[in-house]
Amino acid sequence: MCNYKLTVIIGKNSDIVDGGGWVTSMTWRKSTILEAKDRAQVLALRDLLNSSKPAVDEDGYLMWNRCYGMCNKACWQWELACAHSTCINQIMRRADVDWADAGVPDIDMPTITINLSIN
């Protein structure tokens, strides 16, 4: 059994391009360690994000619009197009991952990257 490192990156590009043609982008990153005893949560998260269709929240709304995943023998990574950054709370809650709901940035239409790697 091994530990896993769970990293979530929330990114958002500005809707405005400056005079030089640059687009401003901001990212927020948070990581936590899931211990070997949390293997059920690791598998639940993996299965949720690898599902053939997007999951819905308690009210029947889609948690994400699109999800692209990739993996190798050391990690899984998913990139999600979401309506709001707080969908990460719903995803973690559904997988029963211990994830603090407070402190998630308030961002409309972010890109969320979830990386789950062997630590």
N, C-alpha and C positions, 0 to 999 in steps of 0.2 A: 504494500500500500504506500501511497505517496501523498504529499501535499500538493495543492494547486494554487496558482496565483491567478486571481480574477482581477482584470483591469478593465475599467469602463472609461471610454473617451467620448465626450460629448463635444461635437464641433458645429460651428455655424459660420457661414460666410456672410459678409455684409451684402446688403442689396444695392449698395452704392459703389461705383467705380470712381476712383480719384482721377485727377487730371493726367496722371502718368499711366493710366490704364491698370493700376493695381487694385485688387480686391482685398479688403481686410478680412482676416479670418481669426477666430478665437477658439481655443479648445480648453476644456476642463477635463482633468484626469483624476481618477481615484482607483486605488488598488487595495485589495485585501487578500489574505491567505485563507484558503479553505483547507482544513486539515483532513487527514486520511479518514477520520471519523465522519466527515461530512460528505462522503462519497455519494450518498443517495441524492443530495442536493446538486452535486456536480452533474450526475447523470440526468436529473430532472431538468436542469438548465439546458444541457446539451440536447435532450430530446425535445424540449419546448421550441428551441431555436432551429432545430433541424426538421421540424414538422413540415408536412407537405403543404400546409396552408397557414396563414397568420393566426395566431391565437387571439381570442377576444377577452375583454375584461369582464368584470362582474355585471356590467350594464349591457353587454353584447356588442360593444364597440371594438374595432380592430386595435390591437396594441401597436402594430406597425403596419406600414403600407407595403414595403418590400424588404426582403432580407436576403443578403448574399453571404454565403458561408464558404469557408475553406478550412482545410486541416492538413496536418502532417502527424507524424508519430509523437510529437512533443506538445502540440497545441491545437486548439480550435479557435477560429476567429470568425465573427459575424459582423456585418455592417448593415444597419437598419435605417430605413427612412421612416421617420416617425412624425406624428402631428405635434407632439410636445415632449420636452425632456423628461417629464415626470413618468413617462411610460416605463422608464427603467425601474421605477419602484414597483410597478405592477408585474413586470417580468420577474424580478427577484422574489417578490411575494409569492408568485405562482410556483416558482421552483423551491420555495421555502429556504432561500438563502438569507442569512442574517445580514441585512443591508439597512442602514439607517435611512429612513424616509426623509428626514430633515436635511437640508443643505444641498439639495439638488438645484442647480441653476434653473431659472424660469425662462425657457427658450422655446419659441415656436419654430416648428419645422427644422429640427436639428438632424444631423447625421450622428448616429450612435454606433460606436464600435465596441464590441465586447470580445475580449481576449481571455481565454481560459487555457493556461499553460501548466505543464508539470513544473513544480518548483524544486 
